[in-house]
Each structure stands twice: as structure tokens, then as C-alpha cells.
Amino acid sequence: MRQFLIGNQAFDENSPEFQLQLEDAYEQKLRPLCCCREPPVPMYIARMDDQFLIKRMPLSGRQHDPGCPSYDPPYELSGLGPLIGNAIQIDAATGAAMLKLDFSLSKRGNRSASTSPSEPSKTVRSEPKRLSLRAMLHYLWDMGELTEWTSLWAGRRGWGRVRSSLLNAARQMNVRGSPLSDVLFVPEVFHQEDKEGISARRAAMLAGTQATSPGPRKLMVMVAEVKDFSSARDCQKIIVRHLPFPFMIDEGAWKRLSARYETDLELWRSNEEFHLIVISTFGISGAGIASIEEVAMMVVNDNWIPFENIHEQRVLERLSGLKRRSVKGLRFDLSRGQPIACVTLPEARPAPVAMFIIPANADEDYEVALNEMIAARPEMLPWIWRVAEGEMPRLP
């Protein structure tokens, strides 16, 4: 059972009065402290589905004890590592993340839509300076703690919980001086009995994106679940769940999207339990038509955990029935020719475990990078599945 300091008082997270204390602390903007280590680790309070939850501050996971539910594996094991201090800068005083983007949030003229690459440029850059659309999606998923899983959560994570997690994460991020949540649109779960309320809230959120003059117009960022794709005159429609209207994308951009995300689309179509997540910048024309400007995608499993190939999904499926917590590593802007920890098991004993899946086409450079990554984290035990050598090894 965890203990937290709120003000000058200590509380057990399972105590009857804990929710009331969190509500009071939320209103007073007090920052709770996790007592898993000394000195205690600062956290923040989020409101989700009329509940108040304590969440870890951005990139503070490594400060917690490995046995603490708020512990997070070292970000150097994923594609997040190269972005920290460059494309993502953390304000030490507030914990807010300041994001530098490589895509625009405004549109001039009639520039055609583009796709965020599923594979970054082959040009080697030691320090990525800006965040791609796909990397932003990964960062939102990671900071929203949607990469984590335990069997205790089975049946409790749907789009409503995903949406709340993404919006809470976005409130801890700033883009060009304003909270990302101001420009992030995540469709609300549709309920027939609240149809008019949902429509009014959506209209208020999207009001600033509709073109009203010939000059530059504001774009927003959408994260949504794809329901289907369909053809239209000279373009394609992306139909997302929980919305009564589609998003238009021109034919050229659609062909590039289909080519770059061929693997994600193939995985999504292979199993009806998988979900396809789209992130895009979009605007609304004077005629009221929503059009996509830039777009990226990723596939997630039935527990909303991202995966990039069937081998990763097999590992996630095996882990999904276990009570111990697992954390999925994400690639962000790293190419698939660079290793990352597929999953980490922070509660494993005698030490946390980093799980690596080595593709059949891994070359010498890949092996060198893998060995360096493992050597740099001696506090973690490596688990390695070399796909070319056969079936998955026994889980640690």
C-alpha cells in the first residue's frame, strides 16, 4: 500500500478519506509526494471520469522505487531518449514538457496534405530537434500511461479511459507557449442520451478551426480511432469513431499514407480486436468540411497497447494475463534498424527486466547498438528473443 504526503499529512491510498483529500488538494493545486523513496517524489493530481487520481510527473518515473506502481523504466531504452532535452524540454519547476514540433499548426494557401513517415529519414542526426506527428502520438500514449498493463485492469480500459488519459497528459505539455490540450481534439464517447451536450462541446472545441477569411487559418491536432476508410470524389474519407462526420484526405496523400503505414494497416485488418489510431493536423473549410493536413497512424491491441509487429503482439498477449505490471517501449522517431526495449517488467525479481526482440534481418550495427544499450543499464536484466533462432523463450 502506497503512502502520500499531501500538505503536512500522510495518507494511505486505500484509506476511506483518500478521495476527499485528493479532491481538496486538487482544488487547492497542492502537489502530492510519493513516499516510496526518501526524499519523497513529487506527483500531480488528475481528474478522470469524476475520480481524482495521482499521476507521476513527466519523466519522473525513474525517481520512484522499482516496486512502486509509479516507477517507469529509463527512457534511454526507448525512442524517447534522443528527444529529451531537444524536441522535449522539461520545466524543472512545474514538470511541464515544452514540445518543439516539426509540423505546422496553421495553414497558408492550398498546400496538399502530407503524411508523417512511419520510418524516419535515413539521414543520421545525433539530436532530433523537433517532434514528428508520430512521435507526439507516442509521447501522449507514454505520458498518459497507456503503455502500461496488468491483468487487474482487464475490461476497464475503453475509449473513454483512453481519451481521459490523453487529455490529462496533454495538460502537462506546452506547445508554442500554450497547453497542448487547447489544440488537441479527442472525440468524446458518443452516448445517445447526451447527444446534444456532446455536439455542443464538440462545436465549442472546433470553433476556432473553421476558415472565416482568406488568410492563414488555425489547425488542430486530432487523436482518434479509425472506424473505416472510404472513397469520395477525387479524394478519400477517414471515418473515425464517435464522430458524425468524416475527414477528407486528398488522393496523393492517401496513397502515401497507405504505403508508409502498410504494416500497421495489415496488422489492423488481421484482427477485429485491434484498433487503428490516427493522429493528424486538420482544419475546417468555410463550407464546414474537415480536411486532414498531416497524418500518422499506429496500431494497438485489444488493451490499447501499441505494437509494431506480430512478434511484439505475441509477447504482449502472453504478458496480458499476468498481474505484474508491464510497460511497452515505443519507437518515437527511431528507425526500425535501431534496437529498443520492446517491454520492461519493473516488478520482476531479483531485478527489473528489459525485453528485446531481435528481428531476423538484424545486422552487425544493430547488435553493437543492442549490446551498448544493455551494458548502459546494468541494473536491468535483459531478456532476448532472436526471431531467426526460433520460438519465444520462456518469460522471465
SEVEX-381483 format. One record per residue (C-alpha): residue number from 1; chain; x, y, z. Coordinates in steps of 0.001 Angstrom, whole numbers, plus 524288, in hexadecimal, padded with zeros to 5 digits. Example, Ala and Ser with C-alpha at 12.3 -4.5 7.8 and 13.67 -1.06 7.14 Angstrom:
<rs>
R_num_chaine_c1_c2_c3
R_1_A_8300C_7EE6C_81E78;
R_2_A_83566_7FBDC_81BE4;
</rs>
This chain:
<rs>
R_num_chaine_c1_c2_c3
R_1_A_80000_80000_80000;
R_2_A_80588_80D1C_7FBF9;
R_3_A_8064B_81900_80498;
R_4_A_805BF_82712_8000C;
R_5_A_808A9_833EA_80693;
R_6_A_7FE99_83E6E_803B0;
R_7_A_801C5_84B04_80A87;
R_8_A_806F7_846B6_817BC;
R_9_A_7FED1_83A52_818B6;
R_10_A_801A4_82C54_81497;
R_11_A_7F6D6_82422_80E5B;
R_12_A_7F5AA_815F4_80A2F;
R_13_A_7F039_814DB_7FC75;
R_14_A_7E5EA_80B14_800FF;
R_15_A_7E10F_8130D_80C83;
R_16_A_7D287_816BD_80C20;
R_17_A_7D52A_82557_80C74;
R_18_A_7DF8B_82514_801C9;
R_19_A_7D692_8293F_7F692;
R_20_A_7D17D_834C0_7FE7D;
R_21_A_7DF5B_838F5_80192;
R_22_A_7E2F4_83809_7F331;
R_23_A_7D74C_8404E_7EF56;
R_24_A_7DB17_84AC8_7F938;
R_25_A_7E94B_84A52_7F4EA;
R_26_A_7E521_84B32_7E6A2;
R_27_A_7DD3A_85779_7E95C;
R_28_A_7E889_85D6E_7F0FB;
R_29_A_7F274_8595E_7E68D;
R_30_A_7FA99_85211_7F095;
R_31_A_804E6_848AF_7EBAB;
R_32_A_804CE_83B3D_7F23D;
R_33_A_8119D_83471_7F563;
R_34_A_813AB_825D2_7F3C1;
R_35_A_81A6D_81FDA_7FF90;
R_36_A_82060_8144E_7F84E;
R_37_A_82DB0_81AB8_7F9D6;
R_38_A_8346F_824DE_80216;
R_39_A_83353_82FF0_7FEFA;
R_40_A_82544_82E05_7FA45;
R_41_A_822A2_82F73_7EBB6;
R_42_A_819B5_83A8E_7E6E7;
R_43_A_80D89_8367C_7DF51;
R_44_A_80115_83D13_7DAA4;
R_45_A_7F26D_83AC7_7DBA9;
R_46_A_7EA2D_83825_7CF9D;
R_47_A_7DB76_837A8_7CE88;
R_48_A_7D67F_82C2B_7C686;
R_49_A_7C865_827B5_7C561;
R_50_A_7C482_82F07_7D1C8;
R_51_A_7CF98_828B8_7D953;
R_52_A_7DC1F_82EE6_7DE14;
R_53_A_7E88E_82767_7DB36;
R_54_A_7F6B2_829B9_7DEC9;
R_55_A_7FF75_82962_7D2D3;
R_56_A_80E18_82A20_7D17B;
R_57_A_81473_8366E_7CC52;
R_58_A_819D6_835B9_7BE6E;
R_59_A_82680_82DE6_7BDC2;
R_60_A_826F5_82C12_7CC88;
R_61_A_82462_81D77_7CC11;
R_62_A_8327D_819A8_7CE6C;
R_63_A_83277_82159_7DB32;
R_64_A_828C5_817BC_7E125;
R_65_A_82C56_80ACB_7E74C;
R_66_A_82B8B_7FF94_7DD52;
R_67_A_8210B_7F957_7E5C9;
R_68_A_818A9_805A0_7E560;
R_69_A_80D71_805D0_7DB72;
R_70_A_8124E_81337_7D71E;
R_71_A_81FC0_80E25_7D35E;
R_72_A_822A5_80F74_7C4E8;
R_73_A_82E0F_80933_7BDA3;
R_74_A_8397D_811A8_7B934;
R_75_A_8357D_81930_7AD0F;
R_76_A_8428C_815DD_7A6B2;
R_77_A_83D09_8083F_7A423;
R_78_A_8330D_80DD1_79AA0;
R_79_A_832A9_817CE_78FC8;
R_80_A_82FB7_8224E_799DB;
R_81_A_83DED_82367_79E05;
R_82_A_84324_82B5A_79272;
R_83_A_837BD_834E9_79374;
R_84_A_839AB_838EC_7A19E;
R_85_A_84054_8461A_7A2D4;
R_86_A_83E60_848BC_79466;
R_87_A_830CF_84714_78EA6;
R_88_A_82B7B_8452F_79C75;
R_89_A_8300B_84E31_7A748;
R_90_A_82B2F_84CA2_7B533;
R_91_A_828F5_85860_7BE09;
R_92_A_82F2D_85422_7CAD7;
R_93_A_82678_85D1B_7D2E6;
R_94_A_81936_85920_7CD7B;
R_95_A_81BF6_84C06_7C718;
R_96_A_815B3_850E3_7BA7F;
R_97_A_81B5A_84BF1_7ADBA;
R_98_A_81E3F_8560D_7A341;
R_99_A_81D12_84FEC_795CE;
R_100_A_823B7_85459_78959;
R_101_A_81C1D_84FB2_77D83;
R_102_A_82050_84C9E_76FB4;
R_103_A_81277_84E9E_76A9A;
R_104_A_80A49_85AE1_7695E;
R_105_A_7FE2E_85ECA_77101;
R_106_A_7F9E8_86892_766CB;
R_107_A_7F7A8_8681D_75834;
R_108_A_7FA61_871CF_74D6D;
R_109_A_7F5AC_86FD6_73F97;
R_110_A_7F208_862B7_739B6;
R_111_A_7FD85_85A2C_73D93;
R_112_A_7F99D_84BF4_73BF8;
R_113_A_7F91A_842B9_74774;
R_114_A_80519_83B23_74B88;
R_115_A_807AA_82F0E_7538C;
R_116_A_8107B_82DA1_75F3B;
R_117_A_81A13_822E4_75B8F;
R_118_A_8192D_815BE_76235;
R_119_A_827BE_814CE_75FEC;
R_120_A_83009_820E3_76287;
R_121_A_839BE_825CF_7589A;
R_122_A_845FC_81D9C_7572B;
R_123_A_84DE7_829D3_759CB;
R_124_A_854B0_82827_766EB;
R_125_A_85214_832EF_770CE;
R_126_A_85815_831D6_77E4D;
R_127_A_84E11_83ABD_784BD;
R_128_A_8405C_83BB0_77EF9;
R_129_A_83C64_849E5_78048;
R_130_A_82DD7_848AA_77DCC;
R_131_A_822CC_83F37_78062;
R_132_A_81C20_83868_77506;
R_133_A_80D95_835E0_77525;
R_134_A_80FCE_82772_777C1;
R_135_A_81942_82A7E_782CE;
R_136_A_80F27_8337E_788EF;
R_137_A_80543_82865_78894;
R_138_A_80F0B_81F65_78F2D;
R_139_A_81225_829BB_7995D;
R_140_A_803CB_82BE2_79C7F;
R_141_A_801C3_81D3B_79DBC;
R_142_A_80DC1_81BDA_7A654;
R_143_A_80ADA_8275E_7AF43;
R_144_A_7FCA5_8232F_7B016;
R_145_A_801BB_81643_7B5A9;
R_146_A_7FAA5_80EFD_7AADB;
R_147_A_806DE_806F3_7A858;
R_148_A_80522_8003B_7B584;
R_149_A_7FD48_7F40C_7B847;
R_150_A_7F9A4_7EA5B_7C2CC;
R_151_A_7EF0D_7E004_7C265;
R_152_A_7E865_7E74B_7CD8F;
R_153_A_7E402_7F157_7C375;
R_154_A_7DD63_7E78A_7BA76;
R_155_A_7D091_7ECF5_7B561;
R_156_A_7D2E9_7FA71_7BB30;
R_157_A_7D9BD_8015E_7AFF4;
R_158_A_7D10A_8064B_7A50B;
R_159_A_7D11E_81279_79CA6;
R_160_A_7CBA7_81AA7_7A7CA;
R_161_A_7D745_81762_7B077;
R_162_A_7E0C0_818F2_7A51B;
R_163_A_7DB26_82661_7A222;
R_164_A_7DC22_82AEC_7B040;
R_165_A_7EA30_82629_7B117;
R_166_A_7EE26_82D34_7A49E;
R_167_A_7E7DA_83A0A_7A895;
R_168_A_7EDD5_83994_7B629;
R_169_A_7FB2C_836FD_7B031;
R_170_A_7F94F_8424D_7A6AF;
R_171_A_7F6AB_84B9E_7B1FC;
R_172_A_804A3_84914_7B66B;
R_173_A_80A19_84CF8_7A90D;
R_174_A_80C04_85A5A_7A2FB;
R_175_A_80CDA_85D9C_79496;
R_176_A_81110_86B47_790A3;
R_177_A_80DB8_870CC_79DEA;
R_178_A_8004F_86A97_79F8E;
R_179_A_7FB92_85D96_7A504;
R_180_A_7FAE0_852F2_79AC4;
R_181_A_7ED4B_84FD6_79FF9;
R_182_A_7E88E_85CB4_79A06;
R_183_A_7EACF_8576A_78C46;
R_184_A_7E918_848CC_78E89;
R_185_A_7DC24_8432B_78A19;
R_186_A_7D8DE_83573_78ED2;
R_187_A_7CAE4_83163_78B7B;
R_188_A_7C21D_82F5B_7971F;
R_189_A_7BB96_82213_7989E;
R_190_A_7AE38_82330_7926A;
R_191_A_7A277_8210E_79B34;
R_192_A_79503_822A2_79533;
R_193_A_78F64_82861_7A1B2;
R_194_A_799AF_8333D_7A17A;
R_195_A_7999D_8356E_792D4;
R_196_A_796C7_84400_79382;
R_197_A_7A0A4_8467A_79E5B;
R_198_A_7AB58_83F4B_7970A;
R_199_A_7A83B_846DA_78AA6;
R_200_A_7A8DB_853E1_791D5;
R_201_A_7B5D8_850B2_79858;
R_202_A_7BB83_84C26_78B69;
R_203_A_7B6F5_85878_7845E;
R_204_A_7BD12_86108_78EDA;
R_205_A_7C9F7_859B7_78DD4;
R_206_A_7CA72_85A8E_77EFE;
R_207_A_7C582_86878_77DA7;
R_208_A_7D2F0_86E5A_77B53;
R_209_A_7D6A5_86522_77050;
R_210_A_7CC86_8693C_76641;
R_211_A_7D182_871FE_75B6E;
R_212_A_7CB15_87F65_75BF3;
R_213_A_7D46E_8877A_75398;
R_214_A_7DE5D_88583_748A0;
R_215_A_7EA26_88683_751CC;
R_216_A_7F13E_87C03_759A6;
R_217_A_7E83F_87343_7615E;
R_218_A_7EA08_86BE7_76DF8;
R_219_A_7EBC5_85D3D_76E15;
R_220_A_7E92E_853D2_7792C;
R_221_A_7EEE0_84690_77C8E;
R_222_A_7E59A_83B03_77CB6;
R_223_A_7E7CB_82DCF_78304;
R_224_A_7DD02_82422_77FFB;
R_225_A_7D9F4_81600_77CF5;
R_226_A_7D7E6_812E0_76EA6;
R_227_A_7CB14_80C38_76B99;
R_228_A_7CCA4_80AF3_75CEF;
R_229_A_7D1C7_810DD_75061;
R_230_A_7C95A_813CE_74493;
R_231_A_7CA77_81A27_73743;
R_232_A_7C518_8276E_733A1;
R_233_A_7C617_82FEE_72785;
R_234_A_7D493_831F7_724AE;
R_235_A_7D83E_82EF2_732D1;
R_236_A_7D688_82590_73E1E;
R_237_A_7CF11_82621_74ADA;
R_238_A_7D46C_8221E_75809;
R_239_A_7C8E2_81E7D_76092;
R_240_A_7CBD7_81ECA_76F17;
R_241_A_7C3D7_8196C_77A35;
R_242_A_7BAE5_8220C_78263;
R_243_A_7B9E5_82CC6_7780E;
R_244_A_7AE8A_82F7A_76EC2;
R_245_A_7B740_8349F_763CE;
R_246_A_7C32D_82F7F_75C58;
R_247_A_7D078_835A3_759EB;
R_248_A_7D461_837C5_74BD3;
R_249_A_7E202_834B6_746DA;
R_250_A_7E686_836E9_738EA;
R_251_A_7E985_82B4D_73051;
R_252_A_7F831_82D81_72FCD;
R_253_A_7F974_82E44_73E8D;
R_254_A_7F0E6_82234_73FF4;
R_255_A_7F9E9_81A53_7371B;
R_256_A_805CD_81EBD_73ED7;
R_257_A_7FEE1_81B90_74B94;
R_258_A_7FB4C_80DEE_746DB;
R_259_A_80941_80B4D_74292;
R_260_A_8100C_81087_74EB2;
R_261_A_806ED_809E3_75847;
R_262_A_804F2_7FD68_750A3;
R_263_A_80946_7F4FA_75C2D;
R_264_A_80052_7FBDF_765E6;
R_265_A_7F4D1_7FAB8_75C9D;
R_266_A_7F795_7EC59_75A2B;
R_267_A_7F85A_7E980_768B8;
R_268_A_7EBCA_7F10C_76B5C;
R_269_A_7E45C_7E9C7_760D7;
R_270_A_7E93E_7DC9E_765C4;
R_271_A_7E1A8_7DCDC_7728D;
R_272_A_7D4D7_7E37F_775E9;
R_273_A_7D954_7E572_783F7;
R_274_A_7E45E_7EE76_77FBC;
R_275_A_7E262_7FD32_77ECD;
R_276_A_7E85D_806C7_77532;
R_277_A_7EBD2_813F9_77B06;
R_278_A_7ED4B_81FEE_7727C;
R_279_A_7F3B9_82CC7_77618;
R_280_A_7F276_8380E_76CBF;
R_281_A_7F256_8469D_76B69;
R_282_A_7E5A1_84B46_76581;
R_283_A_7DD8B_85725_76264;
R_284_A_7CF87_859E0_75E91;
R_285_A_7CC41_86105_75208;
R_286_A_7C298_86C11_750BF;
R_287_A_7B900_861E1_74BB6;
R_288_A_7BA90_85A31_75854;
R_289_A_7C292_84EF4_752AD;
R_290_A_7CD4D_8494C_75B66;
R_291_A_7D9EC_846D4_753EF;
R_292_A_7E68E_84071_7583D;
R_293_A_7F371_8478E_75650;
R_294_A_7FD88_83E31_75C31;
R_295_A_7FB05_83095_76146;
R_296_A_8014B_824DF_767ED;
R_297_A_7FBFD_81817_76D48;
R_298_A_7FEE8_80CEB_7768C;
R_299_A_7F854_80008_779AA;
R_300_A_7F4E7_7FBF8_7879B;
R_301_A_7EFDF_7EF2D_78D10;
R_302_A_7E354_7EC4B_79469;
R_303_A_7E939_7F25C_7A0B9;
R_304_A_7ECF5_7FEA0_79908;
R_305_A_7FB80_7FB64_799E8;
R_306_A_80328_7FF43_78D9F;
R_307_A_80AEC_7F4FF_78645;
R_308_A_8126A_7F555_7798B;
R_309_A_812CE_7E70F_77557;
R_310_A_80C96_7DA0A_7786D;
R_311_A_81820_7D5D7_780E0;
R_312_A_815DE_7E141_78A11;
R_313_A_80770_7DE07_78A9C;
R_314_A_80A88_7CFF4_78E53;
R_315_A_812B1_7D4CA_799C0;
R_316_A_8080A_7DE59_79DE1;
R_317_A_7FDD4_7D3AC_79D09;
R_318_A_805D0_7CACF_7A5E7;
R_319_A_807E0_7D5CA_7AFAF;
R_320_A_7F9C8_7DA7A_7AF8B;
R_321_A_7F51E_7CFC9_7B8B3;
R_322_A_7FF3B_7D2BA_7C333;
R_323_A_7FCAF_7DB2C_7CF1B;
R_324_A_80A3C_7E11A_7CEF6;
R_325_A_80B7B_7EDE4_7C7AF;
R_326_A_81181_7EEA7_7BA30;
R_327_A_81559_7FAF5_7B2C7;
R_328_A_815DD_7FB48_7A3F2;
R_329_A_82150_80275_79DDB;
R_330_A_81E6D_80B5B_79248;
R_331_A_826F5_80EF4_786D5;
R_332_A_8237D_81D68_78542;
R_333_A_82C40_821F3_77A09;
R_334_A_8364C_8170A_77A64;
R_335_A_8375B_80EB5_76E34;
R_336_A_83467_8003B_76EF5;
R_337_A_842BE_7FDC9_76CBD;
R_338_A_8457B_80259_77AA1;
R_339_A_84288_7FA1F_786B4;
R_340_A_83923_7FDCB_79189;
R_341_A_83405_7F647_79D2A;
R_342_A_8273D_7F094_79869;
R_343_A_821FA_7EF3F_7A645;
R_344_A_82745_7F164_7B3E7;
R_345_A_822EC_7EA2D_7C019;
R_346_A_825BA_7F37D_7CB6C;
R_347_A_8206A_7EA57_7D5E6;
R_348_A_82872_7DE7A_7D1E4;
R_349_A_831A9_7D8D9_7DBFB;
R_350_A_83CE3_7D8C0_7DF19;
R_351_A_83DA1_7E488_7D5F2;
R_352_A_83546_7EB7B_7CBB9;
R_353_A_835B7_7E519_7BE4E;
R_354_A_8376B_7EB5C_7B0EC;
R_355_A_831E8_7E2D6_7A604;
R_356_A_837CF_7E3A6_7986A;
R_357_A_832D8_7DD93_78BCB;
R_358_A_83D98_7DC69_781A1;
R_359_A_8385C_7DC53_773A7;
R_360_A_83CFC_7D1FE_76A35;
R_361_A_843BE_7DC3E_761BF;
R_362_A_84B7F_7E299_76CD4;
R_363_A_8591D_7E657_7682C;
R_364_A_865F5_7E870_76F39;
R_365_A_86302_7F6B8_7722D;
R_366_A_85647_7F29E_7788C;
R_367_A_85D5A_7E8B8_7811B;
R_368_A_8678F_7F2BA_78528;
R_369_A_85D0C_7FC8E_788DB;
R_370_A_8559C_7F20A_79056;
R_371_A_86191_7EE12_7982E;
R_372_A_86477_7FC43_79B63;
R_373_A_8567D_7FE68_79FE2;
R_374_A_856D7_7F277_7A8BD;
R_375_A_8642D_7F61A_7AE47;
R_376_A_85F7A_803EA_7B157;
R_377_A_85499_7FEC7_7BA3B;
R_378_A_85B47_7F4B7_7C30E;
R_379_A_85040_7F5EF_7CCFC;
R_380_A_84708_7EF37_7C354;
R_381_A_84758_7E106_7BF1F;
R_382_A_84641_7DECF_7B066;
R_383_A_83CBD_7D514_7AA60;
R_384_A_83F70_7D2BC_79C00;
R_385_A_8374C_7CC29_7917E;
R_386_A_83ED1_7CA33_784EA;
R_387_A_83403_7C7F0_77B17;
R_388_A_83D1F_7C153_7715D;
R_389_A_84093_7B6E5_77B67;
R_390_A_832D8_7B20C_77E06;
R_391_A_827A6_7B348_7878C;
R_392_A_82638_7BCE2_792A2;
R_393_A_82E79_7B982_79E9E;
R_394_A_8280D_7B73B_7ABAF;
R_395_A_82369_7C3C5_7B1FD;
R_396_A_82BBA_7C8C5_7BD48;
</rs>
